[in-house]
Amino acid sequence: MKNKLFRQGDVLLIPITSIPNSLKRTKRVTLALGEVTGHHHSILDGNAVGYADNENSLAKYVEVNKPAGASLTHQEHDTIVLPEGNYRVVGQVEYTPERLSRVTD
């Protein structure tokens, strides 16, 4: 399980040992927003806590705190269940000669 990665669309979750202490709990566990469609990658079942630089940010880290796991949902992707544990959230980027750009939905 330690090396298992989870991907849903342009969001990748990497299992980690612990979440940095300097982060704050987010109000919602939303990992990414669709800039074009308004869709979102979110955990809505209450089985996880998001962490970021401030409480209003998108979650950069996720703690799944229930043995049953947490359901990561998106309007255009299948729901995936994340097992109990800690995760770092990585958004997909694309390369151009000018710069790296975050992939937009």
MMTF fields as JSON, N, C-alpha, C and O atoms, coordinates in Angstrom:
{
  "mmtfVersion": "1.0.0",
  "mmtfProducer": "UNKNOWN",
  "numBonds": 419,
  "numAtoms": 420,
  "numGroups": 105,
  "numChains": 1,
  "numModels": 1,
  "chainsPerModel": [1],
  "groupsPerChain": [105],
  "chainIdList": ["A"],
  "bondAtomList": [4, 2, 8, 6, 12, 10, 16, 14, 20, 18, 24, 22, 28, 26, 32, 30, 36, 34, 40, 38, 44, 42, 48, 46, 52, 50, 56, 54, 60, 58, 64, 62, 68, 66, 72, 70, 76, 74, 80, 78, 84, 82, 88, 86, 92, 90, 96, 94, 100, 98, 104, 102, 108, 106, 112, 110, 116, 114, 120, 118, 124, 122, 128, 126, 132, 130, 136, 134, 140, 138, 144, 142, 148, 146, 152, 150, 156, 154, 160, 158, 164, 162, 168, 166, 172, 170, 176, 174, 180, 178, 184, 182, 188, 186, 192, 190, 196, 194, 200, 198, 204, 202, 208, 206, 212, 210, 216, 214, 220, 218, 224, 222, 228, 226, 232, 230, 236, 234, 240, 238, 244, 242, 248, 246, 252, 250, 256, 254, 260, 258, 264, 262, 268, 266, 272, 270, 276, 274, 280, 278, 284, 282, 288, 286, 292, 290, 296, 294, 300, 298, 304, 302, 308, 306, 312, 310, 316, 314, 320, 318, 324, 322, 328, 326, 332, 330, 336, 334, 340, 338, 344, 342, 348, 346, 352, 350, 356, 354, 360, 358, 364, 362, 368, 366, 372, 370, 376, 374, 380, 378, 384, 382, 388, 386, 392, 390, 396, 394, 400, 398, 404, 402, 408, 406, 412, 410, 416, 414],
  "bondOrderList": [1, 1, 1, 1, 1, 1, 1, 1, 1, 1, 1, 1, 1, 1, 1, 1, 1, 1, 1, 1, 1, 1, 1, 1, 1, 1, 1, 1, 1, 1, 1, 1, 1, 1, 1, 1, 1, 1, 1, 1, 1, 1, 1, 1, 1, 1, 1, 1, 1, 1, 1, 1, 1, 1, 1, 1, 1, 1, 1, 1, 1, 1, 1, 1, 1, 1, 1, 1, 1, 1, 1, 1, 1, 1, 1, 1, 1, 1, 1, 1, 1, 1, 1, 1, 1, 1, 1, 1, 1, 1, 1, 1, 1, 1, 1, 1, 1, 1, 1, 1, 1, 1, 1, 1],
  "groupList": [{"groupName": "MET", "atomNameList": ["N", "CA", "C", "O"], "elementList": ["N", "C", "C", "O"], "formalChargeList": [0, 0, 0, 0], "bondAtomList": [1, 0, 2, 1, 3, 2], "bondOrderList": [1, 1, 2], "singleLetterCode": "M", "chemCompType": "L-PEPTIDE LINKING"}, {"groupName": "LYS", "atomNameList": ["N", "CA", "C", "O"], "elementList": ["N", "C", "C", "O"], "formalChargeList": [0, 0, 0, 0], "bondAtomList": [1, 0, 2, 1, 3, 2], "bondOrderList": [1, 1, 2], "singleLetterCode": "K", "chemCompType": "L-PEPTIDE LINKING"}, {"groupName": "ASN", "atomNameList": ["N", "CA", "C", "O"], "elementList": ["N", "C", "C", "O"], "formalChargeList": [0, 0, 0, 0], "bondAtomList": [1, 0, 2, 1, 3, 2], "bondOrderList": [1, 1, 2], "singleLetterCode": "N", "chemCompType": "L-PEPTIDE LINKING"}, {"groupName": "LEU", "atomNameList": ["N", "CA", "C", "O"], "elementList": ["N", "C", "C", "O"], "formalChargeList": [0, 0, 0, 0], "bondAtomList": [1, 0, 2, 1, 3, 2], "bondOrderList": [1, 1, 2], "singleLetterCode": "L", "chemCompType": "L-PEPTIDE LINKING"}, {"groupName": "PHE", "atomNameList": ["N", "CA", "C", "O"], "elementList": ["N", "C", "C", "O"], "formalChargeList": [0, 0, 0, 0], "bondAtomList": [1, 0, 2, 1, 3, 2], "bondOrderList": [1, 1, 2], "singleLetterCode": "F", "chemCompType": "L-PEPTIDE LINKING"}, {"groupName": "ARG", "atomNameList": ["N", "CA", "C", "O"], "elementList": ["N", "C", "C", "O"], "formalChargeList": [0, 0, 0, 0], "bondAtomList": [1, 0, 2, 1, 3, 2], "bondOrderList": [1, 1, 2], "singleLetterCode": "R", "chemCompType": "L-PEPTIDE LINKING"}, {"groupName": "GLN", "atomNameList": ["N", "CA", "C", "O"], "elementList": ["N", "C", "C", "O"], "formalChargeList": [0, 0, 0, 0], "bondAtomList": [1, 0, 2, 1, 3, 2], "bondOrderList": [1, 1, 2], "singleLetterCode": "Q", "chemCompType": "L-PEPTIDE LINKING"}, {"groupName": "GLY", "atomNameList": ["N", "CA", "C", "O"], "elementList": ["N", "C", "C", "O"], "formalChargeList": [0, 0, 0, 0], "bondAtomList": [1, 0, 2, 1, 3, 2], "bondOrderList": [1, 1, 2], "singleLetterCode": "G", "chemCompType": "PEPTIDE LINKING"}, {"groupName": "ASP", "atomNameList": ["N", "CA", "C", "O"], "elementList": ["N", "C", "C", "O"], "formalChargeList": [0, 0, 0, 0], "bondAtomList": [1, 0, 2, 1, 3, 2], "bondOrderList": [1, 1, 2], "singleLetterCode": "D", "chemCompType": "L-PEPTIDE LINKING"}, {"groupName": "VAL", "atomNameList": ["N", "CA", "C", "O"], "elementList": ["N", "C", "C", "O"], "formalChargeList": [0, 0, 0, 0], "bondAtomList": [1, 0, 2, 1, 3, 2], "bondOrderList": [1, 1, 2], "singleLetterCode": "V", "chemCompType": "L-PEPTIDE LINKING"}, {"groupName": "ILE", "atomNameList": ["N", "CA", "C", "O"], "elementList": ["N", "C", "C", "O"], "formalChargeList": [0, 0, 0, 0], "bondAtomList": [1, 0, 2, 1, 3, 2], "bondOrderList": [1, 1, 2], "singleLetterCode": "I", "chemCompType": "L-PEPTIDE LINKING"}, {"groupName": "PRO", "atomNameList": ["N", "CA", "C", "O"], "elementList": ["N", "C", "C", "O"], "formalChargeList": [0, 0, 0, 0], "bondAtomList": [1, 0, 2, 1, 3, 2], "bondOrderList": [1, 1, 2], "singleLetterCode": "P", "chemCompType": "L-PEPTIDE LINKING"}, {"groupName": "THR", "atomNameList": ["N", "CA", "C", "O"], "elementList": ["N", "C", "C", "O"], "formalChargeList": [0, 0, 0, 0], "bondAtomList": [1, 0, 2, 1, 3, 2], "bondOrderList": [1, 1, 2], "singleLetterCode": "T", "chemCompType": "L-PEPTIDE LINKING"}, {"groupName": "SER", "atomNameList": ["N", "CA", "C", "O"], "elementList": ["N", "C", "C", "O"], "formalChargeList": [0, 0, 0, 0], "bondAtomList": [1, 0, 2, 1, 3, 2], "bondOrderList": [1, 1, 2], "singleLetterCode": "S", "chemCompType": "L-PEPTIDE LINKING"}, {"groupName": "ALA", "atomNameList": ["N", "CA", "C", "O"], "elementList": ["N", "C", "C", "O"], "formalChargeList": [0, 0, 0, 0], "bondAtomList": [1, 0, 2, 1, 3, 2], "bondOrderList": [1, 1, 2], "singleLetterCode": "A", "chemCompType": "L-PEPTIDE LINKING"}, {"groupName": "GLU", "atomNameList": ["N", "CA", "C", "O"], "elementList": ["N", "C", "C", "O"], "formalChargeList": [0, 0, 0, 0], "bondAtomList": [1, 0, 2, 1, 3, 2], "bondOrderList": [1, 1, 2], "singleLetterCode": "E", "chemCompType": "L-PEPTIDE LINKING"}, {"groupName": "HIS", "atomNameList": ["N", "CA", "C", "O"], "elementList": ["N", "C", "C", "O"], "formalChargeList": [0, 0, 0, 0], "bondAtomList": [1, 0, 2, 1, 3, 2], "bondOrderList": [1, 1, 2], "singleLetterCode": "H", "chemCompType": "L-PEPTIDE LINKING"}, {"groupName": "TYR", "atomNameList": ["N", "CA", "C", "O"], "elementList": ["N", "C", "C", "O"], "formalChargeList": [0, 0, 0, 0], "bondAtomList": [1, 0, 2, 1, 3, 2], "bondOrderList": [1, 1, 2], "singleLetterCode": "Y", "chemCompType": "L-PEPTIDE LINKING"}],
  "groupTypeList": [0, 1, 2, 1, 3, 4, 5, 6, 7, 8, 9, 3, 3, 10, 11, 10, 12, 13, 10, 11, 2, 13, 3, 1, 5, 12, 1, 5, 9, 12, 3, 14, 3, 7, 15, 9, 12, 7, 16, 16, 16, 13, 10, 3, 8, 7, 2, 14, 9, 7, 17, 14, 8, 2, 15, 2, 13, 3, 14, 1, 17, 9, 15, 9, 2, 1, 11, 14, 7, 14, 13, 3, 12, 16, 6, 15, 16, 8, 12, 10, 9, 3, 11, 15, 7, 2, 17, 5, 9, 9, 7, 6, 9, 15, 17, 12, 11, 15, 5, 3, 13, 5, 9, 12, 8],
  "groupIdList": [1, 2, 3, 4, 5, 6, 7, 8, 9, 10, 11, 12, 13, 14, 15, 16, 17, 18, 19, 20, 21, 22, 23, 24, 25, 26, 27, 28, 29, 30, 31, 32, 33, 34, 35, 36, 37, 38, 39, 40, 41, 42, 43, 44, 45, 46, 47, 48, 49, 50, 51, 52, 53, 54, 55, 56, 57, 58, 59, 60, 61, 62, 63, 64, 65, 66, 67, 68, 69, 70, 71, 72, 73, 74, 75, 76, 77, 78, 79, 80, 81, 82, 83, 84, 85, 86, 87, 88, 89, 90, 91, 92, 93, 94, 95, 96, 97, 98, 99, 100, 101, 102, 103, 104, 105],
  "secStructList": [7, 6, 6, 7, 7, 3, 3, 3, 6, 6, 3, 3, 3, 3, 3, 3, 1, 7, 7, 7, 6, 6, 7, 3, 3, 7, 1, 1, 3, 3, 3, 3, 3, 7, 6, 6, 6, 7, 7, 3, 3, 3, 3, 7, 1, 1, 1, 3, 3, 3, 3, 3, 1, 1, 6, 6, 1, 7, 7, 1, 3, 3, 3, 3, 7, 1, 6, 6, 7, 3, 3, 3, 3, 3, 6, 6, 3, 3, 3, 3, 3, 3, 7, 1, 3, 3, 3, 3, 3, 3, 3, 7, 3, 3, 3, 7, 1, 1, 7, 3, 3, 3, 7, 7, 7],
  "xCoordList": [0.833, 0.0, 0.868, 0.49, 2.004, 2.832, 3.216, 3.32, 3.425, 3.845, 2.695, 2.936, 1.465, 0.329, -0.074, -0.312, -0.148, -0.568, -2.032, -2.535, -2.709, -4.11, -4.248, -3.769, -4.904, -5.089, -6.562, -7.234, -7.037, -8.383, -8.257, -8.088, -8.339, -8.175, -6.808, -5.793, -6.764, -5.5, -4.974, -4.089, -5.509, -5.067, -4.413, -4.962, -3.241, -2.508, -2.357, -2.009, -2.618, -2.424, -1.323, -1.371, -0.323, 0.836, 0.809, 0.788, 0.811, 0.845, 2.126, 3.214, 1.984, 3.122, 2.996, 1.932, 4.076, 4.076, 3.317, 2.505, 3.586, 2.938, 2.725, 3.353, 1.826, 1.488, 2.284, 2.375, 2.866, 3.653, 2.847, 1.686, 3.47, 2.809, 2.449, 1.575, 3.093, 2.881, 1.566, 1.18, 0.875, -0.338, -1.573, -1.583, -2.612, -3.891, -4.952, -4.862, -5.96, -7.088, -7.896, -8.147, -8.299, -9.13, -10.601, -10.986, -11.412, -12.85, -13.515, -14.414, -13.072, -13.606, -12.44, -11.307, -12.72, -11.67, -11.858, -12.309, -11.498, -11.532, -10.095, -9.323, -9.734, -8.352, -8.059, -6.94, -9.06, -8.869, -10.223, -11.244, -10.207, -11.417, -11.244, -10.154, -12.321, -12.306, -12.462, -13.514, -11.433, -11.462, -12.476, -13.043, -12.698, -13.608, -14.997, -15.998, -15.069, -16.348, -17.02, -18.233, -16.247, -16.801, -16.852, -17.299, -16.402, -16.349, -15.25, -14.395, -15.277, -14.285, -13.968, -14.816, -12.741, -12.286, -12.426, -11.697, -13.349, -13.643, -13.949, -14.388, -13.703, -14.125, -15.227, -14.983, -16.425, -17.596, -18.182, -19.104, -17.654, -18.287, -17.871, -18.323, -17.027, -16.627, -15.567, -15.256, -15.006, -14.021, -12.582, -11.648, -12.405, -11.055, -10.974, -11.981, -9.728, -9.431, -8.418, -7.464, -8.626, -7.681, -6.762, -7.134, -5.563, -4.587, -3.959, -3.691, -3.726, -3.098, -2.508, -2.504, -2.01, -1.41, -2.433, -2.1, -3.688, -4.749, -6.06, -6.187, -7.017, -8.256, -9.14, -10.013, -8.939, -9.763, -9.137, -9.743, -7.947, -7.251, -7.74, -8.411, -7.39, -7.582, -6.631, -5.532, -7.049, -6.223, -4.984, -5.081, -3.82, -2.551, -2.163, -1.359, -2.756, -2.54, -3.884, -4.772, -4.028, -5.278, -4.964, -4.072, -5.715, -5.655, -6.987, -8.023, -6.957, -8.149, -8.143, -7.233, -9.175, -9.146, -10.171, -10.471, -10.706, -11.681, -11.205, -10.745, -11.311, -10.901, -11.629, -11.092, -12.84, -13.601, -13.058, -13.444, -12.173, -11.639, -12.505, -13.473, -12.139, -12.866, -13.081, -12.211, -14.239, -14.601, -14.23, -14.752, -13.316, -12.931, -13.844, -13.862, -14.602, -15.598, -15.249, -14.52, -15.803, -15.702, -16.861, -17.268, -17.384, -18.577, -18.342, -19.299, -17.106, -16.836, -15.952, -15.613, -15.575, -14.704, -15.371, -16.228, -14.97, -15.457, -14.96, -13.857, -15.77, -15.374, -14.306, -14.406, -13.29, -12.295, -12.277, -12.476, -12.039, -11.982, -10.518, -9.761, -10.14, -8.784, -8.723, -9.532, -7.791, -7.649, -7.184, -6.635, -7.41, -6.97, -5.48, -4.69, -5.103, -3.701, -3.559, -4.54, -2.322, -2.001, -1.538, -0.888, -1.885, -1.579, -1.133, -1.601, -0.224, 0.137, -0.584, -0.6, -1.181, -1.944, -1.037, -0.412, -0.973, -0.152, -1.041, -1.712, -1.046, -1.789, -0.924, 0.278, -1.524, -0.791, -0.372, -1.131, 0.858, 1.352, 1.745, 2.017, 1.768, 2.214, 3.371, 3.436, 4.267, 5.464, 5.245, 4.688, 5.68, 5.851, 7.233, 7.761, 7.83, 9.169, 9.201, 10.245, 8.076, 8.03, 7.947, 8.538, 7.205, 6.991, 6.229, 5.711, 6.179, 5.296, 3.96, 3.923, 2.867, 1.537, 0.678, 0.729, -0.104, -1.056, -2.122, -2.644, -2.451, -3.487, -4.815, -5.118, -5.623, -6.93, -8.007, -7.872, -9.078, -10.222, -11.123, -12.144],
  "yCoordList": [-1.198, 0.0, 1.249, 2.249, 1.225, 2.413, 3.026, 4.248, 2.216, 2.718, 2.901, 3.271, 2.661, 2.773, 4.228, 4.936, 4.669, 6.021, 5.995, 4.98, 7.117, 7.225, 8.418, 9.51, 8.208, 9.278, 9.37, 8.364, 10.6, 10.87, 12.078, 13.206, 11.838, 12.918, 13.554, 12.86, 14.872, 15.595, 15.728, 16.545, 14.934, 14.969, 13.632, 12.562, 13.721, 12.548, 12.646, 13.704, 11.543, 11.494, 10.492, 9.336, 10.973, 10.165, 9.891, 10.835, 8.622, 8.316, 8.852, 8.725, 9.451, 9.978, 9.548, 9.111, 9.674, 9.268, 10.247, 9.845, 11.543, 12.546, 13.844, 14.088, 14.66, 15.941, 17.03, 17.012, 17.981, 19.038, 19.779, 20.128, 20.01, 20.656, 22.114, 22.652, 22.756, 24.189, 24.499, 25.664, 23.482, 23.705, 23.831, 23.407, 24.423, 24.604, 23.717, 23.374, 23.348, 22.57, 23.44, 24.611, 22.872, 23.607, 23.46, 22.489, 24.423, 24.367, 23.212, 22.564, 22.955, 21.866, 21.017, 21.492, 19.77, 18.909, 18.876, 17.883, 19.989, 20.106, 20.184, 21.025, 19.286, 19.163, 19.972, 20.45, 20.128, 20.875, 21.342, 20.685, 22.495, 23.056, 23.094, 23.373, 22.813, 22.932, 24.383, 24.98, 24.955, 26.367, 26.636, 27.726, 25.646, 25.82, 25.281, 25.931, 24.102, 23.417, 23.692, 23.526, 24.111, 24.277, 22.976, 22.968, 21.873, 20.599, 20.654, 21.539, 19.705, 19.71, 18.304, 17.413, 18.116, 16.88, 17.117, 17.931, 16.419, 16.685, 15.409, 14.408, 15.472, 14.424, 15.048, 15.978, 14.534, 15.14, 14.304, 14.748, 13.09, 12.173, 12.377, 11.631, 13.361, 13.628, 12.682, 12.718, 11.834, 10.855, 11.322, 10.527, 12.608, 13.125, 14.587, 15.28, 15.026, 16.416, 16.911, 16.206, 18.133, 18.735, 19.693, 20.246, 19.894, 20.808, 21.646, 21.153, 22.926, 23.851, 25.016, 25.012, 26.012, 27.186, 28.009, 28.625, 28.016, 28.701, 27.935, 27.104, 28.213, 27.426, 27.557, 26.715, 28.586, 28.79, 28.247, 28.344, 27.684, 27.156, 25.767, 25.09, 25.358, 23.967, 23.114, 23.553, 21.91, 21.024, 20.581, 20.105, 20.742, 20.274, 18.923, 18.18, 18.627, 17.365, 16.89, 17.693, 15.569, 14.985, 13.913, 13.085, 13.947, 12.891, 12.151, 12.713, 10.893, 10.046, 9.41, 8.653, 9.723, 9.357, 8.308, 8.164, 7.583, 6.523, 5.212, 5.206, 4.104, 2.805, 2.444, 1.708, 2.955, 2.655, 3.412, 3.122, 4.373, 5.166, 6.382, 6.646, 7.124, 8.329, 8.302, 7.864, 8.771, 8.755, 10.071, 11.13, 9.989, 11.151, 11.18, 10.242, 12.271, 12.356, 13.463, 14.406, 13.303, 14.289, 14.013, 12.864, 15.054, 14.921, 14.115, 13.586, 14.008, 13.293, 12.063, 11.414, 11.734, 10.585, 9.643, 10.051, 8.375, 7.423, 7.83, 8.358, 7.586, 7.817, 6.795, 5.626, 7.237, 6.292, 6.394, 7.472, 5.275, 5.242, 5.22, 4.323, 6.226, 6.32, 5.609, 5.9, 4.688, 4.02, 5.002, 6.061, 4.637, 5.442, 5.736, 4.852, 6.989, 7.384, 8.847, 9.587, 9.249, 10.63, 10.671, 9.744, 11.768, 11.901, 13.315, 14.282, 13.427, 14.715, 14.811, 13.849, 15.966, 16.187, 16.865, 17.886, 16.281, 16.83, 17.049, 16.125, 18.276, 18.575, 18.315, 18.579, 17.803, 17.514, 18.816, 19.785, 18.827, 19.983, 19.542, 18.367, 20.51, 20.215, 21.141, 22.286, 20.618, 21.362, 22.109, 21.562, 23.352, 24.101, 24.729, 24.873, 25.103, 25.712, 26.977, 27.316, 27.667, 28.884, 28.612, 29.342, 27.548, 27.31, 25.996, 25.39, 25.578, 24.499, 25.12, 26.134, 24.538, 25.065, 23.989, 22.826, 24.38, 23.444, 23.107, 23.99, 21.829, 21.381, 21.906, 21.809, 22.469, 22.983, 22.051, 21.405, 21.993, 21.133, 21.759, 21.175],
  "zCoordList": [0.0, 0.0, 0.0, -0.61, 0.656, 0.805, -0.54, -0.645, -1.556, -2.855, -3.827, -4.976, -3.424, -4.322, -4.498, -3.52, -5.743, -6.071, -6.478, -6.96, -6.281, -6.664, -7.599, -7.294, -8.742, -9.711, -10.084, -10.311, -10.139, -10.624, -11.55, -11.087, -12.855, -13.819, -13.676, -13.747, -13.476, -13.391, -11.962, -11.707, -11.024, -9.626, -9.266, -9.531, -8.662, -8.199, -6.69, -6.166, -5.987, -4.527, -4.228, -4.649, -3.483, -3.139, -1.643, -0.854, -1.227, 0.206, 0.848, 0.285, 2.028, 2.778, 4.234, 4.672, 4.968, 6.371, 7.252, 8.085, 7.062, 7.914, 7.136, 6.106, 7.663, 7.054, 7.772, 8.999, 7.027, 7.678, 8.756, 8.544, 9.894, 11.034, 10.783, 11.462, 9.837, 9.603, 8.881, 8.79, 8.368, 7.579, 8.457, 9.613, 7.881, 8.576, 7.941, 6.762, 8.732, 8.206, 7.256, 7.54, 6.136, 5.185, 5.567, 6.218, 5.162, 5.458, 4.726, 5.262, 3.5, 2.684, 2.183, 2.112, 1.839, 1.292, -0.229, -0.8, -0.857, -2.309, -2.781, -2.32, -3.721, -4.159, -5.411, -5.596, -6.274, -7.523, -8.024, -7.819, -8.686, -9.291, -10.802, -11.303, -11.527, -12.976, -13.367, -13.136, -13.955, -14.332, -15.442, -15.521, -16.293, -17.424, -17.102, -17.403, -16.496, -16.303, -14.97, -14.845, -13.969, -12.625, -11.839, -10.692, -12.438, -11.722, -10.666, -10.697, -9.73, -8.663, -8.195, -8.244, -7.742, -7.106, -5.608, -5.042, -4.96, -3.544, -2.782, -3.35, -1.475, -0.548, 0.298, 1.066, 0.152, 0.781, 1.913, 2.596, 2.12, 3.073, 4.53, 5.4, 4.818, 6.203, 6.737, 7.928, 5.882, 6.332, 6.131, 6.234, 5.844, 5.602, 6.021, 6.165, 6.211, 6.544, 5.525, 5.199, 5.017, 4.096, 4.827, 5.862, 4.297, 4.874, 3.771, 2.676, 4.075, 3.129, 3.911, 5.142, 3.185, 3.83, 4.611, 5.623, 4.133, 4.881, 4.711, 3.812, 5.565, 5.622, 4.385, 4.171, 3.569, 2.381, 1.103, 0.036, 1.188, 0.015, -0.365, 0.414, -1.574, -1.969, -1.135, -0.798, -0.809, 0.015, -0.755, -1.886, -0.133, -0.691, -0.092, -0.654, 1.06, 1.755, 2.272, 2.558, 2.393, 2.869, 3.903, 3.715, 4.997, 6.009, 5.975, 6.329, 5.55, 5.594, 6.968, 7.308, 7.77, 9.181, 9.582, 10.768, 8.633, 8.93, 8.304, 7.162, 9.038, 8.479, 7.184, 6.356, 7.006, 5.783, 4.575, 3.443, 4.8, 3.706, 3.434, 4.146, 2.385, 1.998, 0.49, -0.264, 0.062, -1.363, -2.029, -1.679, -2.998, -3.794, -5.018, -5.815, -5.156, -6.221, -7.216, -6.911, -8.416, -9.49, -10.431, -10.608, -11.026, -11.857, -13.143, -13.708, -13.613, -14.868, -14.703, -15.693, -13.479, -13.232, -12.247, -11.463, -12.293, -11.305, -9.922, -9.784, -8.91, -7.524, -7.163, -7.534, -6.445, -5.94, -4.415, -3.854, -3.761, -2.298, -1.885, -2.256, -1.109, -0.585, 0.755, 1.635, 0.936, 2.23, 3.309, 3.007, 4.55, 5.689, 5.553, 5.221, 5.812, 5.715, 5.327, 5.266, 5.065, 4.693, 3.243, 2.759, 2.55, 1.136, 0.8, 1.4, -0.163, -0.747, -2.079, -2.847, -2.362, -3.584, -4.608, -4.32, -5.812, -6.888, -8.101, -8.56, -8.621, -9.837, -11.057, -11.038, -12.108, -13.33, -14.0, -14.026, -14.546, -15.289, -16.693, -16.941, -17.608, -18.96, -19.306, -18.86, -20.103, -20.472, -21.778, -22.729, -21.818, -23.054, -22.964, -21.861, -24.072, -23.99, -23.12, -22.563, -23.001, -22.202, -20.711, -19.916, -20.31, -18.883, -18.663, -19.602, -17.394, -16.977, -16.616, -15.919, -17.072, -16.785, -16.159, -16.559, -15.18, -14.57, -15.58, -16.261, -15.682, -16.606, -16.118, -14.929, -17.023, -16.65, -17.146, -18.185, -16.382, -16.661, -17.7, -18.065]
}
